[in-house]
C-alpha cells in the first residue's frame, strides 16, 4: 500500500511539473494535467475543497471543475 501512495505522489508531481513547463506552449491539456496532478497527490475531496477556496464560487461553478474532477 505504501508503494501505491509513493507512486501516486511521484505521478502527481510529474503531472504538475509537465503542466507548468508546457503551460505557455501550444500543447493542449496542460491545465487538466495540473488538476490531475493535484488529484493524485492530495485526493479528489481535498482538491475540490482547495479549488473552491482558492477560486471564487462563481468561477468555480463556471469552470465546472467539480464535474471534471468527478470524471477523473
C-alpha positions as CSV (number, residue, x, y, z in Angstrom):
1,X,0.0,0.0,0.0
2,X,2.9,2.4,0.7
3,X,4.3,1.8,-2.8
4,X,1.0,2.8,-4.3
5,X,0.9,6.1,-2.4
6,X,4.5,6.8,-3.3
7,X,3.8,6.0,-6.9
8,X,0.7,8.3,-6.9
9,X,2.7,11.2,-5.3
10,X,5.5,10.8,-7.9
11,X,3.0,10.7,-10.7
12,X,1.2,13.7,-9.4
13,X,4.4,15.7,-9.2
14,X,5.2,14.7,-12.8
15,X,1.8,15.8,-14.0
16,X,2.1,19.2,-12.2
17,X,5.6,19.7,-13.5
18,X,4.6,18.8,-17.0
19,X,1.6,21.2,-16.8
20,X,3.7,24.1,-15.6
21,X,6.5,23.6,-18.0
22,X,4.3,23.3,-21.1
23,X,1.6,25.8,-19.9
24,X,2.8,28.6,-22.3
25,X,3.3,26.4,-25.3
26,X,0.6,25.2,-27.7
27,X,0.5,21.8,-26.1
28,X,-3.2,21.0,-25.3
29,X,-4.3,19.7,-21.9
30,X,-1.7,21.3,-19.6
31,X,-4.3,22.7,-17.3
32,X,-6.0,19.3,-17.0
33,X,-2.7,17.7,-16.2
34,X,-2.1,20.2,-13.4
35,X,-5.5,19.4,-11.9
36,X,-4.9,15.7,-12.4
37,X,-1.6,16.1,-10.5
38,X,-3.3,17.6,-7.6
39,X,-5.8,14.8,-7.5
40,X,-3.1,12.2,-7.5
41,X,-1.2,14.0,-4.7
42,X,-4.0,15.1,-2.3
43,X,-7.1,13.2,-3.4
44,X,-10.4,14.3,-5.0
45,X,-12.2,15.7,-2.0
46,X,-9.2,17.8,-0.8
47,X,-8.6,19.0,-4.4
48,X,-12.2,20.1,-4.7
49,X,-12.0,21.9,-1.4
50,X,-8.7,23.6,-2.4
51,X,-10.0,24.9,-5.7
52,X,-13.3,26.0,-4.1
53,X,-11.3,28.1,-1.5
54,X,-8.8,29.5,-4.0
55,X,-11.3,30.4,-6.7
56,X,-14.4,32.4,-6.1
57,X,-17.6,30.4,-6.1
58,X,-18.8,31.9,-9.4
59,X,-15.5,31.0,-11.1
60,X,-15.5,27.5,-9.6
61,X,-19.0,26.8,-10.9
62,X,-18.4,28.4,-14.3
63,X,-15.2,26.4,-14.9
64,X,-17.1,23.2,-13.9
65,X,-14.1,21.9,-12.0
66,X,-16.3,19.7,-9.9
67,X,-17.6,17.7,-12.9
68,X,-14.1,17.5,-14.3
69,X,-12.6,16.0,-11.1
70,X,-15.5,13.6,-10.7
71,X,-14.8,12.2,-14.2
72,X,-11.2,11.6,-13.4
